[in-house]
Amino acid sequence: MDTRKLLIPVAAGGLVLALAYAWFSPYLALRGIQRAIQGNNPSALERYVDFPRVRESLKAQFNRVLLEEASKDDTGFGALGLMLAGPMVDRLVDAFVTPEGLASVGTGEAPQQGDLEAVRDWGVQRRGFSEVLVHRKGSPGEGLVMERRGLGWKVVRLQINLNKPE
């Protein structure tokens, strides 16, 4: 058999496999996250989550909301509150953004209180080739934002609605 005739099907097959992997790889990462959470395995979860980047992103979101609320205050107490709340936000985010806290995002419960089996109901919403949102069913606007890292995926921020109506 001529090697050129063999080269085309092999290249086409490789391309199909690469495209299939590119499409299904966020689901594979999601499955790894689910197993790590259900198995209560923080070290396995750390392979899928960029915890420092998630913490910084969440702190920035909270501080933005605090600044917006403080700017609405004409009395000056808003600035005082902002000054007092900033360090507290940092400590709360550092305490919450842990493997256990991340699991609570998927269950909708407080850390250490949620049903870890609820992470089975997570879904994936594509936002392009290199970004997806992993969300709980019924909350497609909130969840874990994952970005492509080489051949794998990593959670880089939490998307939560901090301005919920009362």
C-alpha positions in Angstrom: 0.0 0.0 0.0 1.2 3.5 -0.8 2.1 5.5 2.3 0.4 8.6 0.8 -2.9 6.8 0.6 -2.5 5.8 4.3 -1.4 9.3 5.4 -4.7 11.0 4.5 -7.0 8.7 6.6 -4.6 8.8 9.5 -4.4 12.6 9.4 -8.2 12.9 9.1 -8.7 10.4 12.0 -6.2 12.4 14.1 -8.0 15.7 13.3 -11.4 14.1 14.3 -9.9 12.9 17.6 -8.4 16.3 18.3 -11.7 18.0 17.6 -13.6 15.5 19.8 -11.2 16.0 22.6 -11.4 19.8 22.3 -15.2 19.6 22.5 -15.5 17.0 25.4 -12.5 18.1 27.5 -14.5 20.6 29.7 -16.8 17.7 30.5 -13.8 15.5 31.5 -12.6 18.3 33.8 -16.0 18.7 35.3 -16.1 15.0 36.0 -12.7 15.3 37.7 -14.0 18.2 39.8 -17.2 16.2 40.7 -15.2 13.2 41.8 -12.8 15.3 43.9 -15.7 17.0 45.7 -17.7 13.8 46.2 -14.6 12.0 47.4 -13.8 15.0 49.7 -10.3 15.1 48.2 -8.9 18.7 48.3 -5.6 17.8 46.7 -7.4 16.3 43.7 -9.6 19.4 43.5 -6.5 21.7 43.5 -5.5 20.2 40.1 -8.6 21.7 38.6 -8.8 25.1 40.5 -6.4 28.1 40.4 -7.3 29.0 44.0 -5.1 32.2 44.2 -6.7 33.6 41.0 -10.2 32.6 42.2 -9.6 34.4 45.5 -8.3 37.6 43.8 -11.2 37.6 41.4 -13.8 37.3 44.1 -12.2 39.9 46.3 -12.2 42.3 43.3 -16.0 41.6 42.7 -16.8 42.2 46.4 -14.7 45.4 46.6 -16.3 46.7 43.4 -19.8 46.2 44.9 -18.7 47.8 48.2 -17.2 50.8 46.4 -20.5 51.2 44.4 -22.6 51.1 47.5 -20.2 53.5 49.4 -20.3 56.0 46.6 -24.1 56.2 47.0 -23.7 57.5 50.6 -23.6 61.3 51.0 -22.9 61.2 54.8 -19.3 59.9 54.7 -20.2 56.8 56.6 -19.9 54.8 53.4 -16.2 55.5 53.2 -15.8 54.5 56.8 -17.7 51.3 56.2 -15.6 50.6 53.1 -12.5 51.1 55.1 -13.7 48.6 57.7 -15.2 46.1 55.3 -12.2 45.8 53.0 -10.0 43.7 55.3 -13.0 41.7 56.4 -13.8 40.8 52.8 -10.3 39.6 52.3 -10.5 37.3 55.3 -13.9 36.0 54.4 -12.9 35.2 50.8 -9.7 33.5 52.0 -11.7 31.4 54.3 -14.5 30.6 51.8 -12.4 29.9 48.7 -11.2 26.5 49.7 -12.0 23.1 48.3 -14.8 22.7 50.8 -16.1 26.2 50.1 -16.0 25.6 46.3 -18.1 22.5 46.8 -20.7 24.6 48.5 -21.0 26.7 45.3 -22.2 23.6 43.5 -24.6 22.5 46.1 -26.1 25.9 47.0 -25.5 25.2 50.7 -23.1 26.6 53.3 -19.6 24.9 53.4 -19.6 21.6 55.1 -23.5 21.5 55.0 -24.3 20.7 51.4 -25.1 17.4 49.9 -22.0 16.5 48.0 -24.0 14.3 45.6 -25.7 17.4 44.3 -22.6 18.2 42.2 -23.8 15.5 39.8 -26.4 17.9 38.5 -23.9 20.5 37.3 -24.0 21.5 33.7 -21.6 23.1 31.3 -22.4 26.3 29.3 -19.9 27.1 26.6 -18.7 30.7 26.2 -16.3 30.1 23.4 -13.4 27.8 22.6 -11.4 28.6 25.8 -14.0 29.4 28.4 -17.0 27.6 30.0 -19.3 28.2 32.9 -20.0 25.2 35.2 -23.3 25.8 36.9 -25.9 24.2 39.1 -29.1 23.4 37.2 -31.5 26.3 37.8 -28.7 28.8 38.1 -27.2 29.1 34.7 -25.9 32.6 35.4 -23.8 31.7 38.4 -21.1 29.1 38.8 -17.4 28.3 38.2 -15.7 29.8 35.2 -13.2 27.5 33.7 -10.5 28.4 31.1 -8.5 26.2 28.8 -5.0 25.6 30.1 -3.1 23.7 27.4 -5.0 20.5 27.0 -6.8 20.8 30.3 -9.1 23.2 32.1 -8.9 25.1 35.3 -11.4 27.1 37.4 -10.2 30.7 37.4 -13.1 32.6 39.0 -16.5 32.3 40.5 -19.4 34.1 38.8 -21.9 35.1 41.4 -24.6 37.7 41.4 -23.7 40.1 44.2 -26.4 42.5 43.4 -29.4 40.3 44.0 -32.7 42.0 44.5 -34.0 41.9 48.0 
